[in-house]
Amino acid sequence: MYKFIIIICITAALSSCATTTRWEHPTKKQTGSYLDLLHCKQGANQSAIKSGNLQDKEFIKNEIDKCMNEKYGWSKEEESPLRYYLPFPFNLFFAYR
């Protein structure tokens, strides 16, 4: 029983370690990023096919980021959910970084 609880706690802690990406725009609302992101993903996949980099995930990601920034004016904001979800003694570490 204790092993099960420990595994759940470790899994919950590690799942919160991922960073989330949010797109910010000076005039558009957050919901407007979905359609722009879809267009950029389609364009990045077409570029990957043309250049032969279809399996290169980093190339596609960079193309999407470049499109969102240059074509639509979005900027990428990455935030770590750890600082918001960790209990008291652990969130102090992120508060003073």
C-alpha positions in Angstrom: 0.0 0.0 0.0 2.8 2.4 0.9 4.6 1.7 -2.4 1.5 2.6 -4.3 1.1 5.9 -2.5 4.8 6.7 -3.1 4.5 5.9 -6.8 1.5 8.2 -7.1 3.3 11.1 -5.3 6.4 10.7 -7.5 4.3 10.6 -10.6 2.4 13.7 -9.6 5.5 15.6 -8.8 7.3 14.6 -12.1 4.2 15.4 -14.2 4.2 18.9 -12.9 7.9 19.4 -14.0 7.0 20.1 -17.6 7.0 23.7 -18.9 3.9 25.0 -20.7 4.0 27.2 -23.7 1.6 30.1 -24.1 1.5 32.5 -27.0 1.1 36.2 -26.3 0.0 38.9 -28.7 -0.3 42.7 -28.1 -3.8 43.0 -29.6 -5.3 39.5 -30.1 -6.9 37.4 -27.5 -5.4 34.0 -26.5 -8.1 32.1 -28.4 -6.9 33.7 -31.6 -3.6 31.8 -31.4 -5.3 28.5 -32.2 -6.1 29.3 -35.8 -2.8 31.0 -36.4 -1.0 28.1 -34.9 -2.9 25.7 -37.1 -1.9 27.7 -40.2 1.8 27.7 -39.0 1.8 24.0 -38.4 0.5 23.3 -41.9 3.1 25.6 -43.4 5.9 24.1 -41.3 4.9 20.6 -42.5 4.9 21.8 -46.1 8.4 23.3 -45.6 9.6 20.0 -44.0 8.3 18.0 -47.0 9.9 20.3 -49.5 13.3 20.3 -47.7 13.2 16.6 -46.8 13.2 17.3 -43.1 9.9 15.6 -42.4 11.3 13.6 -39.5 13.2 16.5 -37.9 10.9 17.6 -35.1 13.3 20.5 -34.1 13.1 21.9 -37.7 9.3 21.8 -37.7 9.1 23.4 -34.2 11.5 26.2 -35.3 9.4 26.8 -38.4 6.2 27.0 -36.4 7.8 29.4 -33.9 9.2 31.6 -36.7 5.8 31.7 -38.5 3.9 32.6 -35.3 6.4 35.4 -34.6 7.1 36.9 -38.0 3.8 36.3 -39.8 1.2 36.7 -37.1 3.1 38.7 -34.4 2.8 36.2 -31.5 5.6 35.8 -28.9 6.2 32.6 -27.1 6.0 32.7 -23.3 7.2 29.6 -21.4 6.1 29.2 -17.8 7.0 26.5 -15.3 3.9 25.2 -13.5 6.1 24.1 -10.6 6.1 27.5 -9.0 2.4 27.5 -8.8 1.6 24.0 -7.7 4.4 23.0 -5.3 3.6 23.1 -1.6 5.1 25.7 0.7 8.8 24.7 1.3 9.4 23.9 -2.4 7.8 27.0 -3.9 10.2 29.2 -2.0 13.1 27.9 -4.2 11.4 29.2 -7.3 10.3 32.5 -5.7 13.9 33.6 -5.2 15.5 32.5 -8.4 
